[in-house]
């Protein structure tokens, strides 16, 4: 860059998007932690241990893979949002983050509602 060229100013995120990204980050980390915990506890609950007393349940592996997918999607979104590339890619990343947050909140609400409907009457 020559001495006469000014660096392009980076547009800051509006407060609403920044708040949504913060909630998305926390919700994604919490969901991944819960999935890992369920994956660790599932073999003990179902008594599905292998010869070396390690978990052998394919369902437990599915929980770990789901947590990995969540964390990798969070990393990709963070990379795209923080990159000073095109505005369209940044906007797409923000909308994908909003969709992921919506799915996480909807999943948690459905799980809680299912628990209230099935466990409470019993």
C-alpha positions as CSV (number, residue, x, y, z in Angstrom):
1,X,0.0,0.0,0.0
2,X,1.5,3.3,-1.0
3,X,1.7,6.3,1.4
4,X,-1.2,8.1,-0.4
5,X,-3.7,5.3,-0.1
6,X,-6.0,5.3,2.9
7,X,-7.2,1.9,4.2
8,X,-10.8,1.2,3.6
9,X,-12.8,1.7,6.8
10,X,-14.6,-1.4,8.0
11,X,-18.3,-1.0,8.5
12,X,-19.3,-1.8,12.1
13,X,-22.1,-4.2,12.8
14,X,-25.4,-2.7,14.1
15,X,-26.1,-3.3,17.7
16,X,-29.0,-5.7,16.9
17,X,-26.7,-7.9,14.8
18,X,-23.9,-7.8,17.4
19,X,-26.3,-8.8,20.1
20,X,-27.8,-11.6,18.0
21,X,-24.2,-12.9,17.2
22,X,-23.4,-12.9,20.9
23,X,-26.5,-14.9,21.8
24,X,-25.8,-17.3,18.9
25,X,-22.3,-17.8,20.1
26,X,-23.5,-18.6,23.6
27,X,-26.4,-20.8,22.5
28,X,-24.2,-22.8,20.1
29,X,-21.6,-23.4,22.7
30,X,-24.2,-24.4,25.3
31,X,-26.0,-26.7,22.8
32,X,-22.6,-28.3,21.9
33,X,-21.8,-28.8,25.6
34,X,-25.2,-30.4,26.2
35,X,-24.8,-32.7,23.2
36,X,-21.3,-33.8,24.4
37,X,-22.7,-34.4,27.9
38,X,-25.6,-36.5,26.6
39,X,-23.1,-38.4,24.4
40,X,-20.9,-39.1,27.5
41,X,-23.8,-40.1,29.7
42,X,-25.8,-42.1,27.1
43,X,-23.7,-45.3,27.3
44,X,-24.0,-45.4,31.1
45,X,-27.8,-44.9,30.9
46,X,-28.3,-47.6,28.3
47,X,-25.5,-49.8,29.8
48,X,-23.8,-50.0,26.4
49,X,-20.2,-50.5,27.2
50,X,-17.7,-52.4,25.1
51,X,-14.9,-54.8,26.2
52,X,-12.7,-52.0,27.5
53,X,-15.6,-50.3,29.3
54,X,-15.6,-47.6,26.6
55,X,-18.8,-46.3,25.0
56,X,-19.8,-48.3,21.9
57,X,-23.2,-46.7,21.3
58,X,-23.7,-45.3,17.7
59,X,-26.2,-42.9,19.2
60,X,-23.5,-41.5,21.5
61,X,-21.3,-41.0,18.5
62,X,-24.2,-39.2,16.8
63,X,-24.3,-36.7,19.7
64,X,-20.6,-36.0,19.4
65,X,-20.9,-35.5,15.6
66,X,-23.8,-33.1,16.1
67,X,-21.7,-31.1,18.6
68,X,-18.8,-31.0,16.2
69,X,-21.1,-29.8,13.3
70,X,-22.4,-27.0,15.5
71,X,-19.0,-25.9,16.6
72,X,-17.6,-26.0,13.0
73,X,-20.6,-24.0,11.7
74,X,-19.9,-21.4,14.4
75,X,-16.2,-21.2,13.4
76,X,-17.1,-20.8,9.7
77,X,-19.6,-18.1,10.5
78,X,-17.2,-16.3,12.8
79,X,-14.5,-16.4,10.0
80,X,-16.8,-15.0,7.4
81,X,-18.3,-12.3,9.6
82,X,-14.9,-11.1,10.8
83,X,-13.3,-11.1,7.3
84,X,-13.3,-7.8,5.6
85,X,-14.5,-9.3,2.3
86,X,-17.6,-8.5,0.4
87,X,-20.7,-7.2,2.1
88,X,-22.9,-9.9,0.5
89,X,-20.9,-12.8,2.1
90,X,-21.0,-11.0,5.5
91,X,-24.7,-10.6,5.2
92,X,-25.2,-14.2,4.3
93,X,-23.1,-15.3,7.3
94,X,-25.2,-13.1,9.6
95,X,-28.5,-14.6,8.2
96,X,-27.1,-18.1,8.6
97,X,-26.2,-17.3,12.2
98,X,-29.7,-16.0,12.8
99,X,-31.1,-19.2,11.3
100,X,-28.9,-21.4,13.5
101,X,-29.9,-19.4,16.6
102,X,-33.6,-19.8,15.6
103,X,-33.2,-23.5,15.2
104,X,-31.4,-23.9,18.5
105,X,-34.1,-21.9,20.3
106,X,-36.9,-23.8,18.6
107,X,-35.3,-27.1,19.4
108,X,-34.9,-26.2,23.1
109,X,-38.5,-24.9,23.3
110,X,-39.8,-28.2,21.6
111,X,-37.7,-30.3,24.0
112,X,-39.1,-28.4,27.0
113,X,-42.7,-28.5,25.7
114,X,-42.3,-32.3,25.1
115,X,-41.0,-32.8,28.6
116,X,-43.9,-30.8,30.1
117,X,-46.5,-32.6,28.1
118,X,-45.2,-36.1,28.6
119,X,-43.7,-36.0,32.1
120,X,-45.9,-33.6,33.9
121,X,-49.2,-35.6,33.6
122,X,-47.4,-38.8,34.9
